Amino acid sequence: NLTDPDNGALAPYTFG
């Protein structure tokens, strides 16, 4: 989720 604040990735705006 490139534009989702919560994607379970390293940063709030990453591939998630």
PyMOL Python script that loads the backbone (N, CA, C, O; Angstrom):
from pymol import cmd

cmd.read_pdbstr("""\
ATOM      1  N   ASN A   1       0.849  -1.202   0.000  1.00  0.00           N
ATOM      2  CA  ASN A   1       0.000   0.000   0.000  1.00  0.00           C
ATOM      3  C   ASN A   1       0.885   1.253   0.000  1.00  0.00           C
ATOM      4  O   ASN A   1       1.343   1.705   1.049  1.00  0.00           O
ATOM      5  N   LEU A   2       1.102   1.775  -1.136  1.00  0.00           N
ATOM      6  CA  LEU A   2       2.016   2.905  -1.266  1.00  0.00           C
ATOM      7  C   LEU A   2       1.485   4.172  -0.597  1.00  0.00           C
ATOM      8  O   LEU A   2       2.262   5.061  -0.250  1.00  0.00           O
ATOM      9  N   THR A   3       0.185   4.257  -0.418  1.00  0.00           N
ATOM     10  CA  THR A   3      -0.386   5.489   0.120  1.00  0.00           C
ATOM     11  C   THR A   3      -1.196   5.245   1.390  1.00  0.00           C
ATOM     12  O   THR A   3      -1.969   6.103   1.815  1.00  0.00           O
ATOM     13  N   ASP A   4      -1.013   4.065   1.994  1.00  0.00           N
ATOM     14  CA  ASP A   4      -1.736   3.764   3.225  1.00  0.00           C
ATOM     15  C   ASP A   4      -0.815   3.932   4.431  1.00  0.00           C
ATOM     16  O   ASP A   4       0.312   3.437   4.406  1.00  0.00           O
ATOM     17  N   PRO A   5      -1.256   4.608   5.474  1.00  0.00           N
ATOM     18  CA  PRO A   5      -0.431   4.880   6.645  1.00  0.00           C
ATOM     19  C   PRO A   5      -0.140   3.631   7.470  1.00  0.00           C
ATOM     20  O   PRO A   5       0.757   3.651   8.312  1.00  0.00           O
ATOM     21  N   ASP A   6      -0.868   2.564   7.251  1.00  0.00           N
ATOM     22  CA  ASP A   6      -0.645   1.342   8.008  1.00  0.00           C
ATOM     23  C   ASP A   6      -0.669   0.144   7.072  1.00  0.00           C
ATOM     24  O   ASP A   6      -1.729  -0.313   6.644  1.00  0.00           O
ATOM     25  N   ASN A   7       0.537  -0.358   6.761  1.00  0.00           N
ATOM     26  CA  ASN A   7       0.620  -1.463   5.811  1.00  0.00           C
ATOM     27  C   ASN A   7       1.460  -2.617   6.351  1.00  0.00           C
ATOM     28  O   ASN A   7       1.696  -3.599   5.647  1.00  0.00           O
ATOM     29  N   GLY A   8       1.912  -2.499   7.601  1.00  0.00           N
ATOM     30  CA  GLY A   8       2.690  -3.559   8.209  1.00  0.00           C
ATOM     31  C   GLY A   8       4.102  -3.661   7.665  1.00  0.00           C
ATOM     32  O   GLY A   8       4.750  -4.697   7.812  1.00  0.00           O
ATOM     33  N   ALA A   9       4.583  -2.603   7.042  1.00  0.00           N
ATOM     34  CA  ALA A   9       5.926  -2.619   6.482  1.00  0.00           C
ATOM     35  C   ALA A   9       6.890  -1.813   7.368  1.00  0.00           C
ATOM     36  O   ALA A   9       6.556  -1.461   8.499  1.00  0.00           O
ATOM     37  N   LEU A  10       8.068  -1.533   6.849  1.00  0.00           N
ATOM     38  CA  LEU A  10       9.093  -0.848   7.633  1.00  0.00           C
ATOM     39  C   LEU A  10       8.728   0.609   7.906  1.00  0.00           C
ATOM     40  O   LEU A  10       9.034   1.140   8.974  1.00  0.00           O
ATOM     41  N   ALA A  11       8.085   1.243   6.955  1.00  0.00           N
ATOM     42  CA  ALA A  11       7.726   2.645   7.095  1.00  0.00           C
ATOM     43  C   ALA A  11       6.239   2.829   6.815  1.00  0.00           C
ATOM     44  O   ALA A  11       5.615   1.955   6.214  1.00  0.00           O
ATOM     45  N   PRO A  12       5.665   3.949   7.240  1.00  0.00           N
ATOM     46  CA  PRO A  12       4.235   4.191   7.034  1.00  0.00           C
ATOM     47  C   PRO A  12       3.848   4.299   5.558  1.00  0.00           C
ATOM     48  O   PRO A  12       2.682   4.122   5.208  1.00  0.00           O
ATOM     49  N   TYR A  13       4.812   4.585   4.704  1.00  0.00           N
ATOM     50  CA  TYR A  13       4.500   4.677   3.277  1.00  0.00           C
ATOM     51  C   TYR A  13       5.469   3.830   2.457  1.00  0.00           C
ATOM     52  O   TYR A  13       6.378   4.336   1.799  1.00  0.00           O
ATOM     53  N   THR A  14       5.235   2.522   2.524  1.00  0.00           N
ATOM     54  CA  THR A  14       6.057   1.611   1.729  1.00  0.00           C
ATOM     55  C   THR A  14       5.168   0.602   1.025  1.00  0.00           C
ATOM     56  O   THR A  14       3.954   0.790   0.944  1.00  0.00           O
ATOM     57  N   PHE A  15       5.762  -0.459   0.519  1.00  0.00           N
ATOM     58  CA  PHE A  15       4.997  -1.399  -0.296  1.00  0.00           C
ATOM     59  C   PHE A  15       4.063  -2.280   0.534  1.00  0.00           C
ATOM     60  O   PHE A  15       3.060  -2.781   0.027  1.00  0.00           O
ATOM     61  N   GLY A  16       4.391  -2.459   1.775  1.00  0.00           N
ATOM     62  CA  GLY A  16       3.534  -3.215   2.667  1.00  0.00           C
ATOM     63  C   GLY A  16       3.226  -4.625   2.207  1.00  0.00           C
ATOM     64  O   GLY A  16       2.507  -5.354   2.890  1.00  0.00           O
TER      65      GLY A  16
END
""", "prot")
cmd.dss("prot")
cmd.show_as("cartoon", "prot")
cmd.util.cbc("prot")
cmd.orient("prot")
